[in-house]
Amino acid sequence: MPQLNPNPWFAILVFTWMVFLYFLPMKIMGHTYPSEQTAQIPHFDQPENWLWPWL
């Protein structure tokens, strides 16, 4: 059964994890945002009262 031969699959597994653990975090952490986000004070408007025609 050639599927149980670990020689090519183990190398693929190690290389894949090396990419995931080494290259991708550097790419993600190197990302810069175009502008810094600022904290905004929430602005709550009072809802308008409904004028019910039948009252």
Long-range contacts (C-beta under 8 A, 24 or more apart in sequence): none
